[in-house]
Amino acid sequence: MKRFLFVAAVAAMVVPALAADAGVSVQIGQPGFYGSIDIGGYPQPQLLYPQPVVIQQVPAGVVQEPMYLNVPPGQAKHWSKHCGKYNACGRPVYFVQNSWYNNEYVPRYHASHGGDHGPHPGPQHGKDHNSGHEKGHEQENGHGGT
């Protein structure tokens, strides 16, 4: 009986790991993409917070350009837990509202790229895109703390 429970416990750990490995690839310019976006040439993005968020200070004299990120709900609110996934802990980050990304960025991206979803070097490209999703209650109107 103990052996059966041990095998069942091991199977319970392995099956979800295998299922998680079969993720879906979502690329920049598609709804559901989370990662760094280039807002050059796009209308002013709607932001979650008016000021950039910086988790780790960089050495004096080092200037880091701000980056614009679309992240799953809840990640901006708990940014210190998630910045490493995006290589953004030492950079000023502006979080764009998911609704702005989906309604403004995605259509313009398709129009300017001919529907091409070519490779994007962002940290959340490929099957790991959906890792770290959490069901947050963060609203897209800029309310909530970091």
GROMACS elastic network, one bead per residue, 0.5 to 0.9 nm:
[ bonds ]
;  ai    aj funct       b0    kb
    1     4     6  0.50999   500
    1     5     6  0.63847   500
    1     6     6  0.87028   500
    2     5     6  0.51218   500
    2     6     6  0.61769   500
    2     7     6  0.86772   500
    3     6     6  0.50109   500
    3     7     6  0.61833   500
    3     8     6  0.85188   500
    4     7     6  0.51652   500
    4     8     6  0.60680   500
    4     9     6  0.85442   500
    5     8     6  0.50029   500
    5     9     6  0.60500   500
    5    10     6  0.86161   500
    6     9     6  0.51079   500
    6    10     6  0.62528   500
    6    11     6  0.86076   500
    7    10     6  0.51570   500
    7    11     6  0.61024   500
    7    12     6  0.85472   500
    8    11     6  0.50744   500
    8    12     6  0.61094   500
    8    13     6  0.87743   500
    9    12     6  0.50580   500
    9    13     6  0.64980   500
    9    14     6  0.88645   500
   10    13     6  0.52094   500
   10    14     6  0.62721   500
   10    15     6  0.87519   500
   11    14     6  0.50898   500
   11    15     6  0.59939   500
   11    16     6  0.88262   500
   12    15     6  0.57721   500
   12    16     6  0.70120   500
   13    16     6  0.61723   500
   13    17     6  0.67236   500
   14    17     6  0.51900   500
   14    18     6  0.62742   500
   14    19     6  0.87323   500
   15    18     6  0.52034   500
   15    19     6  0.62429   500
   15    20     6  0.86795   500
   16    20     6  0.60383   500
   16    21     6  0.85935   500
   17    20     6  0.51513   500
   17    21     6  0.63562   500
   18    21     6  0.51630   500
   18    22     6  0.68803   500
   19    22     6  0.54564   500
   19    23     6  0.76820   500
   20    23     6  0.58973   500
   20   131     6  0.83197   500
   21   127     6  0.75402   500
   21   128     6  0.83975   500
   22   127     6  0.73521   500
   23   126     6  0.81747   500
   23   128     6  0.68131   500
   23   129     6  0.79156   500
   23   130     6  0.71603   500
   23   131     6  0.84868   500
   24   126     6  0.71502   500
   24   127     6  0.51690   500
   24   128     6  0.79984   500
   24   129     6  0.75367   500
   24   130     6  0.74644   500
   25    33     6  0.89650   500
   25   125     6  0.71277   500
   25   128     6  0.77265   500
   25   129     6  0.67445   500
   25   130     6  0.84230   500
   26    29     6  0.87452   500
   26    30     6  0.65657   500
   26    31     6  0.79365   500
   26    32     6  0.67082   500
   26    33     6  0.55568   500
   26    34     6  0.84207   500
   26   124     6  0.87985   500
   26   125     6  0.68864   500
   26   126     6  0.62030   500
   26   127     6  0.75541   500
   26   129     6  0.65935   500
   26   130     6  0.83592   500
   27    30     6  0.58179   500
   27    31     6  0.85093   500
   27    32     6  0.83233   500
   27    33     6  0.57581   500
   27    34     6  0.84472   500
   27   117     6  0.62496   500
   27   118     6  0.77022   500
   27   119     6  0.73467   500
   27   120     6  0.69422   500
   27   124     6  0.86165   500
   27   125     6  0.61735   500
   27   126     6  0.70510   500
   27   129     6  0.84618   500
   28    31     6  0.81735   500
   28    32     6  0.87319   500
   28    33     6  0.56551   500
   28    34     6  0.78164   500
   28    35     6  0.79213   500
   28    36     6  0.85150   500
   28    37     6  0.74222   500
   28   106     6  0.81708   500
   28   109     6  0.85376   500
   28   117     6  0.67867   500
   28   118     6  0.82634   500
   28   119     6  0.82499   500
   28   120     6  0.66078   500
   28   122     6  0.86489   500
   28   125     6  0.79701   500
   29    32     6  0.89277   500
   29    33     6  0.71781   500
   29    37     6  0.88900   500
   29   101     6  0.85715   500
   29   102     6  0.84471   500
   29   105     6  0.71511   500
   29   107     6  0.77534   500
   29   108     6  0.85386   500
   29   109     6  0.56367   500
   29   110     6  0.66013   500
   29   115     6  0.84249   500
   29   116     6  0.86395   500
   29   117     6  0.67983   500
   30    33     6  0.58176   500
   30   102     6  0.78028   500
   30   106     6  0.61064   500
   30   107     6  0.89452   500
   30   109     6  0.88315   500
   30   110     6  0.86280   500
   30   117     6  0.78833   500
   31    34     6  0.87991   500
   31    98     6  0.89096   500
   31   101     6  0.78776   500
   31   102     6  0.56970   500
   31   106     6  0.69710   500
   32    72     6  0.84188   500
   32    98     6  0.87307   500
   32   102     6  0.81811   500
   32   129     6  0.86920   500
   32   130     6  0.84516   500
   33    70     6  0.74299   500
   33    71     6  0.81140   500
   33    72     6  0.88763   500
   33   124     6  0.79212   500
   33   125     6  0.81424   500
   33   129     6  0.70941   500
   33   130     6  0.84624   500
   34    37     6  0.87527   500
   34    69     6  0.72551   500
   34    70     6  0.50698   500
   34    72     6  0.66012   500
   34   124     6  0.62512   500
   34   125     6  0.82083   500
   34   129     6  0.66567   500
   34   130     6  0.80385   500
   35    68     6  0.83468   500
   35    69     6  0.53399   500
   35    70     6  0.54289   500
   35    71     6  0.62263   500
   35    86     6  0.67182   500
   35   122     6  0.61386   500
   35   123     6  0.66020   500
   35   124     6  0.54128   500
   35   125     6  0.76985   500
   35   129     6  0.82830   500
   36    67     6  0.67988   500
   36    68     6  0.57643   500
   36    70     6  0.65730   500
   36    71     6  0.86909   500
   36    86     6  0.76386   500
   36   122     6  0.59670   500
   36   123     6  0.78082   500
   36   124     6  0.82024   500
   37    67     6  0.77182   500
   37    68     6  0.57685   500
   37    69     6  0.59220   500
   37    70     6  0.72501   500
   37   122     6  0.83241   500
   38    41     6  0.86422   500
   38    42     6  0.85325   500
   38    67     6  0.81064   500
   38    68     6  0.70411   500
   38    69     6  0.88583   500
   39    42     6  0.52743   500
   39    43     6  0.77650   500
   39    44     6  0.80035   500
   39    45     6  0.76187   500
   39    68     6  0.73992   500
   39   105     6  0.81658   500
   40    43     6  0.84309   500
   41    44     6  0.89901   500
   42    45     6  0.75957   500
   42   104     6  0.82954   500
   42   105     6  0.71674   500
   42   108     6  0.77140   500
   42   109     6  0.89452   500
   43   104     6  0.81014   500
   43   105     6  0.85630   500
   45    96     6  0.62947   500
   45    97     6  0.78198   500
   45   100     6  0.66772   500
   45   101     6  0.80452   500
   45   104     6  0.84651   500
   45   105     6  0.85256   500
   46    49     6  0.89521   500
   46    95     6  0.85386   500
   46    96     6  0.57318   500
   46    97     6  0.57387   500
   46    98     6  0.89173   500
   46    99     6  0.85425   500
   46   100     6  0.59826   500
   46   101     6  0.85449   500
   46   140     6  0.89413   500
   46   141     6  0.85958   500
   46   142     6  0.89732   500
   47    50     6  0.63701   500
   47    51     6  0.89015   500
   47    94     6  0.67254   500
   47    95     6  0.55825   500
   47    97     6  0.54014   500
   47   100     6  0.84112   500
   47   140     6  0.80296   500
   47   141     6  0.77969   500
   47   142     6  0.66414   500
   48    76     6  0.82677   500
   48    94     6  0.76876   500
   48    95     6  0.55935   500
   48    96     6  0.59187   500
   48    97     6  0.56797   500
   48   139     6  0.82040   500
   48   140     6  0.58922   500
   48   141     6  0.59030   500
   48   143     6  0.70816   500
   48   144     6  0.86611   500
   49    52     6  0.71329   500
   49    53     6  0.82740   500
   49    94     6  0.71744   500
   49    95     6  0.69357   500
   49    96     6  0.84654   500
   49   141     6  0.83221   500
   49   143     6  0.74627   500
   49   144     6  0.86758   500
   49   145     6  0.88925   500
   50    94     6  0.78621   500
   50   142     6  0.76794   500
   51    92     6  0.88285   500
   51    93     6  0.84983   500
   51    94     6  0.71054   500
   52    66     6  0.74667   500
   52    67     6  0.87802   500
   52    91     6  0.88315   500
   52    92     6  0.51700   500
   52    95     6  0.78691   500
   53    76     6  0.88358   500
   53    79     6  0.82943   500
   53    91     6  0.79712   500
   53    92     6  0.53602   500
   53    93     6  0.51104   500
   53    94     6  0.66297   500
   53    95     6  0.84589   500
   53   146     6  0.80641   500
   54    57     6  0.69781   500
   54    79     6  0.89990   500
   54    80     6  0.89465   500
   54    88     6  0.83152   500
   54    89     6  0.66331   500
   54    90     6  0.62025   500
   54    91     6  0.57579   500
   54    93     6  0.64507   500
   55    79     6  0.76367   500
   55    80     6  0.60980   500
   55    83     6  0.77712   500
   55    88     6  0.83316   500
   55    89     6  0.52201   500
   55    90     6  0.60472   500
   55    91     6  0.75883   500
   55    92     6  0.80808   500
   56    80     6  0.88765   500
   56    89     6  0.56137   500
   56    91     6  0.75731   500
   57    60     6  0.86628   500
   57    89     6  0.84896   500
   57    90     6  0.57727   500
   57    91     6  0.79906   500
   58    61     6  0.83783   500
   58    62     6  0.64123   500
   58    63     6  0.79594   500
   58    64     6  0.80965   500
   58    90     6  0.59560   500
   58    91     6  0.79757   500
   59    62     6  0.57798   500
   59    63     6  0.87586   500
   60    63     6  0.82248   500
   63    91     6  0.88734   500
   64    67     6  0.89181   500
   64    90     6  0.78594   500
   64    91     6  0.57070   500
   64    92     6  0.70764   500
   65    91     6  0.69849   500
   65    92     6  0.70121   500
   65    93     6  0.89153   500
   66    91     6  0.61690   500
   66    93     6  0.54817   500
   66    94     6  0.70615   500
   67    88     6  0.81003   500
   67    91     6  0.72641   500
   67    92     6  0.64670   500
   67    93     6  0.50100   500
   67    94     6  0.61731   500
   67    95     6  0.84875   500
   68    92     6  0.88110   500
   68    93     6  0.58651   500
   68    95     6  0.58170   500
   68    96     6  0.65954   500
   69    86     6  0.87455   500
   69    93     6  0.69217   500
   69    94     6  0.62890   500
   69    95     6  0.50078   500
   69    96     6  0.60113   500
   70    94     6  0.87784   500
   70    95     6  0.59243   500
   70    96     6  0.54017   500
   70    97     6  0.69237   500
   70    98     6  0.63798   500
   70   101     6  0.71437   500
   71    74     6  0.81695   500
   71    75     6  0.62846   500
   71    76     6  0.68940   500
   71    95     6  0.71919   500
   71    96     6  0.79350   500
   71    97     6  0.85108   500
   71    98     6  0.75797   500
   71   133     6  0.87616   500
   72    75     6  0.58536   500
   72    76     6  0.78664   500
   72    98     6  0.78855   500
   72   130     6  0.89130   500
   72   132     6  0.81991   500
   72   133     6  0.59557   500
   72   134     6  0.70027   500
   72   135     6  0.83240   500
   72   136     6  0.80825   500
   73    76     6  0.71402   500
   73    77     6  0.82016   500
   73    98     6  0.81570   500
   73   133     6  0.78289   500
   73   134     6  0.69127   500
   73   135     6  0.66967   500
   73   136     6  0.51105   500
   73   137     6  0.68702   500
   73   138     6  0.57396   500
   73   139     6  0.76261   500
   73   140     6  0.81741   500
   74    77     6  0.52978   500
   74    78     6  0.65134   500
   74    79     6  0.84195   500
   74   133     6  0.84748   500
   74   134     6  0.65414   500
   74   135     6  0.67854   500
   74   137     6  0.63051   500
   74   138     6  0.53155   500
   74   139     6  0.85935   500
   75    78     6  0.51706   500
   75    79     6  0.54817   500
   75    80     6  0.86897   500
   75    81     6  0.77793   500
   75    82     6  0.63275   500
   75    83     6  0.86209   500
   75   132     6  0.84358   500
   75   133     6  0.80971   500
   75   134     6  0.75619   500
   75   136     6  0.76067   500
   75   138     6  0.85615   500
   76    80     6  0.85319   500
   76    82     6  0.80537   500
   76    83     6  0.88405   500
   76    95     6  0.69834   500
   76   138     6  0.82294   500
   76   145     6  0.85608   500
   76   146     6  0.66953   500
   77    80     6  0.86772   500
   77   136     6  0.86298   500
   77   138     6  0.69765   500
   77   144     6  0.65336   500
   77   145     6  0.57138   500
   78    81     6  0.58441   500
   78    82     6  0.70563   500
   78   145     6  0.83162   500
   78   146     6  0.57597   500
   79    82     6  0.51335   500
   79    83     6  0.56741   500
   79    89     6  0.85211   500
   79   146     6  0.65609   500
   80    83     6  0.57198   500
   80    84     6  0.80283   500
   80    89     6  0.73485   500
   80   146     6  0.83064   500
   81    84     6  0.74941   500
   81    85     6  0.88402   500
   82    85     6  0.56972   500
   82    86     6  0.74112   500
   82    88     6  0.88522   500
   82    89     6  0.84251   500
   82   132     6  0.79850   500
   83    86     6  0.54852   500
   83    87     6  0.62568   500
   83    88     6  0.51325   500
   83    90     6  0.85746   500
   84    88     6  0.61259   500
   84    89     6  0.58626   500
   85    88     6  0.77155   500
   85    89     6  0.89312   500
   85   123     6  0.66582   500
   85   124     6  0.74558   500
   85   132     6  0.87249   500
   86    89     6  0.79172   500
   86   122     6  0.75248   500
   86   123     6  0.52233   500
   86   124     6  0.68681   500
   87    90     6  0.80240   500
   87    91     6  0.84273   500
   87   123     6  0.71553   500
   88    91     6  0.51919   500
   88    92     6  0.76400   500
   88    93     6  0.72535   500
   89    92     6  0.81287   500
   89    93     6  0.86719   500
   95    98     6  0.88707   500
   96    99     6  0.84444   500
   96   100     6  0.68824   500
   96   101     6  0.68509   500
   96   140     6  0.85312   500
   97   100     6  0.52510   500
   97   101     6  0.63785   500
   97   102     6  0.87561   500
   97   139     6  0.88490   500
   97   140     6  0.53713   500
   97   141     6  0.75469   500
   97   142     6  0.82045   500
   98   101     6  0.50391   500
   98   102     6  0.61308   500
   98   103     6  0.84528   500
   98   140     6  0.69411   500
   99   102     6  0.51621   500
   99   103     6  0.58117   500
   99   104     6  0.79559   500
   99   140     6  0.74705   500
  100   103     6  0.52267   500
  100   104     6  0.52920   500
  100   105     6  0.66216   500
  100   106     6  0.87455   500
  101   104     6  0.56598   500
  101   106     6  0.61192   500
  101   107     6  0.89811   500
  102   105     6  0.60916   500
  102   106     6  0.53273   500
  102   107     6  0.76036   500
  103   106     6  0.64121   500
  103   107     6  0.67337   500
  103   108     6  0.89733   500
  104   107     6  0.59223   500
  104   108     6  0.64188   500
  104   109     6  0.86093   500
  105   108     6  0.53545   500
  105   109     6  0.58646   500
  105   110     6  0.85726   500
  106   109     6  0.50445   500
  106   110     6  0.61994   500
  106   111     6  0.86438   500
  107   110     6  0.51883   500
  107   111     6  0.62193   500
  107   112     6  0.87251   500
  108   112     6  0.60727   500
  108   113     6  0.83696   500
  109   112     6  0.52754   500
  109   113     6  0.58951   500
  109   114     6  0.81352   500
  109   115     6  0.76728   500
  109   116     6  0.88603   500
  110   113     6  0.51834   500
  110   114     6  0.54943   500
  110   116     6  0.69657   500
  110   117     6  0.83487   500
  111   114     6  0.54683   500
  111   115     6  0.67011   500
  112   115     6  0.79079   500
  113   116     6  0.54092   500
  113   117     6  0.79057   500
  114   117     6  0.88231   500
  117   120     6  0.83093   500
  119   122     6  0.89384   500
  119   125     6  0.80411   500
  120   123     6  0.87071   500
  120   125     6  0.65396   500
  121   124     6  0.84000   500
  121   125     6  0.68515   500
  122   125     6  0.56690   500
  123   126     6  0.88039   500
  123   128     6  0.87082   500
  123   129     6  0.83117   500
  124   127     6  0.82377   500
  124   128     6  0.61471   500
  124   130     6  0.80163   500
  124   131     6  0.86069   500
  125   128     6  0.66925   500
  125   129     6  0.56111   500
  126   129     6  0.56473   500
  126   130     6  0.87420   500
  127   130     6  0.70048   500
  127   131     6  0.81582   500
  128   131     6  0.52807   500
  128   132     6  0.85835   500
  129   132     6  0.81701   500
  129   133     6  0.86962   500
  130   133     6  0.58325   500
  131   134     6  0.88271   500
  133   136     6  0.87889   500
  135   138     6  0.89778   500
  136   139     6  0.86101   500
  138   141     6  0.86357   500
  138   142     6  0.85403   500
  138   143     6  0.74304   500
  138   144     6  0.64528   500
  139   142     6  0.68213   500
  139   143     6  0.63933   500
  139   144     6  0.74357   500
  140   143     6  0.73688   500
  141   144     6  0.88293   500
  142   145     6  0.88364   500
